[in-house]
Amino acid sequence: MNLKAPDPFIKFEIAMKNILIIFSCVLSLTANGQQGNYKSLKQIKWLAGNWKGVYNGAPFYEAWVSINDSLMVNLSIEIKNNDTVVKEHGFIQIKNGNIIHGSTNATWALTKLNDTEMVFENDTLKFANKIIWSHSANDHWLAEIHNPRGIINYDLERVAWLNKTVNRFIKKE
């Protein structure tokens, strides 16, 4: 049997493929590693405040309150017959360096964050697999809720008139 050394070009091609594989793995680990080193929620402070949205023609209200550098609490606000009911509804928190968004029945992990957008995902859910929140230049909160059947879009506007009600609720707690 006559074995000869591999062609230098083939050696180079194999080396380049190995380098690309290693580089891809390092990039993937680096991107995922960025999710594990958060110490503050400063980039999402724009979310703090009171918001009004509309769903199926009916208004809804919610508030986000900064508790400290690593926790924000979400309040749902119902206004019925001149009565206002405020309930704790969810949270965003830093846990083990990761940013998590949660509610009573699910949690989502942050997968993207910049000064105007955050993306939370949980592929195991049958609803709201992906949540994209954007802050527009005119101070609107644009929400996209992705689920297997489609995408639901909300455009929420900041409403200052709810400040007193939310502050009273917080002081009671």
C-alpha positions as CSV (number, residue, x, y, z in Angstrom):
1,M,0.0,0.0,0.0
2,N,1.4,3.3,-1.0
3,L,0.6,6.1,1.4
4,K,1.7,9.6,0.7
5,A,1.5,12.8,2.7
6,P,-1.6,14.9,2.4
7,D,-1.5,17.8,-0.1
8,P,-0.5,21.1,1.8
9,F,-3.7,22.7,0.5
10,I,-5.8,20.0,2.2
11,K,-3.8,20.5,5.4
12,F,-4.5,24.3,5.2
13,E,-8.2,23.7,4.5
14,I,-8.6,21.3,7.5
15,A,-6.8,23.8,9.7
16,M,-9.0,26.7,8.6
17,K,-12.2,24.6,9.2
18,N,-11.0,23.8,12.7
19,I,-10.2,27.4,13.4
20,L,-13.7,28.5,12.2
21,I,-15.3,25.8,14.4
22,I,-13.3,27.0,17.4
23,F,-14.0,30.7,16.6
24,S,-17.8,30.0,16.3
25,C,-17.8,28.2,19.7
26,V,-16.0,31.1,21.3
27,L,-18.4,33.6,19.8
28,S,-21.4,31.6,21.0
29,L,-20.0,31.3,24.5
30,T,-19.1,35.0,24.6
31,A,-22.6,36.0,23.5
32,N,-24.2,33.7,26.1
33,G,-21.7,34.8,28.7
34,Q,-22.8,38.4,28.4
35,Q,-26.1,37.4,29.7
36,G,-24.6,36.2,32.9
37,N,-22.7,39.3,34.1
38,Y,-25.4,41.9,34.8
39,K,-25.1,43.9,38.0
40,S,-27.7,46.6,37.4
41,L,-31.0,47.3,35.5
42,K,-29.8,50.8,34.5
43,Q,-30.3,50.1,30.8
44,I,-34.0,49.4,31.3
45,K,-34.8,52.3,33.7
46,W,-36.9,53.8,30.9
47,L,-39.5,51.2,31.7
48,A,-40.1,52.7,35.2
49,G,-43.4,54.6,35.3
50,N,-47.1,54.3,34.5
51,W,-48.4,53.2,31.1
52,K,-51.7,53.0,29.2
53,G,-52.3,50.6,26.4
54,V,-55.3,49.4,24.4
55,Y,-56.3,45.8,23.8
56,N,-59.4,44.8,21.8
57,G,-60.6,48.4,22.1
58,A,-60.4,48.6,25.9
59,P,-57.7,50.5,27.8
60,F,-55.4,48.7,30.2
61,Y,-52.9,50.2,32.6
62,E,-49.7,49.0,34.2
63,A,-46.8,50.4,36.1
64,W,-43.2,49.4,36.5
65,V,-41.5,50.4,39.8
66,S,-37.7,50.3,40.5
67,I,-37.2,48.7,43.9
68,N,-33.4,48.8,43.7
69,D,-30.6,48.3,41.1
70,S,-31.6,44.6,40.6
71,L,-35.4,44.5,40.9
72,M,-38.3,46.1,39.2
73,V,-41.9,45.2,40.0
74,N,-44.8,45.3,37.6
75,L,-48.2,46.4,38.8
76,S,-51.5,45.9,36.9
77,I,-54.0,48.6,37.4
78,E,-57.7,48.2,36.9
79,I,-60.1,51.2,36.7
80,K,-63.7,50.3,37.1
81,N,-66.6,52.5,38.2
82,N,-64.3,55.2,39.6
83,D,-62.5,52.6,41.7
84,T,-58.8,51.8,41.1
85,V,-57.4,48.4,42.0
86,V,-53.6,47.9,41.9
87,K,-52.1,44.4,42.0
88,E,-48.6,43.2,41.8
89,H,-48.3,41.3,38.5
90,G,-44.7,40.5,37.7
91,F,-41.1,41.5,38.0
92,I,-37.7,41.9,36.3
93,Q,-34.8,41.0,38.4
94,I,-31.1,40.1,38.2
95,K,-30.6,36.5,39.5
96,N,-27.1,35.0,39.4
97,G,-26.0,37.7,36.9
98,N,-28.9,37.0,34.5
99,I,-31.9,39.2,33.9
100,I,-35.2,37.4,34.3
101,H,-38.7,38.6,33.6
102,G,-41.4,36.7,35.5
103,S,-45.1,36.6,36.4
104,T,-47.2,34.3,38.5
105,N,-47.1,31.5,35.9
106,A,-43.9,31.8,33.8
107,T,-40.4,33.3,33.5
108,W,-38.5,34.5,30.5
109,A,-34.7,34.9,30.2
110,L,-33.2,38.1,28.7
111,T,-31.6,37.3,25.3
112,K,-30.9,40.8,24.0
113,L,-30.5,44.2,25.7
114,N,-29.5,47.7,24.5
115,D,-30.6,51.2,25.4
116,T,-33.9,51.0,23.5
117,E,-34.8,47.3,23.3
118,M,-35.0,44.2,25.4
119,V,-35.9,40.7,24.4
120,F,-37.0,37.9,26.7
121,E,-37.5,34.3,25.6
122,N,-38.9,31.0,26.9
123,D,-39.3,28.4,24.2
124,T,-41.0,26.0,26.5
125,L,-44.2,28.1,26.7
126,K,-47.3,27.7,24.5
127,F,-47.9,31.4,24.9
128,A,-45.6,34.4,24.8
129,N,-42.5,32.5,23.7
130,K,-40.7,35.7,22.9
131,I,-41.4,39.2,24.3
132,I,-39.8,42.2,22.7
133,W,-40.0,45.6,24.4
134,S,-38.8,48.7,22.7
135,H,-38.7,52.3,23.8
136,S,-39.5,54.8,21.1
137,A,-38.1,58.3,20.7
138,N,-41.6,59.8,21.5
139,D,-41.6,57.9,24.9
140,H,-43.9,55.0,23.9
141,W,-43.3,51.5,25.0
142,L,-43.8,49.1,22.0
143,A,-44.5,45.5,23.0
144,E,-44.4,42.5,20.7
145,I,-45.7,39.2,22.2
146,H,-44.8,36.2,20.0
147,N,-46.6,32.9,20.4
148,P,-47.1,29.9,18.1
149,R,-50.2,31.4,16.6
150,G,-48.8,34.9,15.8
151,I,-47.6,38.2,17.2
152,I,-49.6,40.6,19.4
153,N,-48.5,44.2,19.3
154,Y,-49.1,46.9,21.9
155,D,-48.3,50.6,21.8
156,L,-48.3,51.9,25.4
157,E,-48.0,55.6,26.3
158,R,-46.6,57.0,29.5
159,V,-49.4,58.5,31.7
160,A,-48.3,60.7,34.6
161,W,-51.8,61.0,36.1
162,L,-51.5,57.5,37.6
163,N,-48.5,58.5,39.7
164,K,-50.5,59.3,42.9
165,T,-52.5,56.1,42.8
166,V,-49.4,53.9,42.3
167,N,-47.5,55.8,45.0
168,R,-50.3,55.3,47.5
169,F,-50.3,51.6,46.7
170,I,-46.5,51.3,47.2
171,K,-46.7,53.1,50.5
172,K,-49.3,50.7,51.8
173,E,-47.2,47.7,50.9
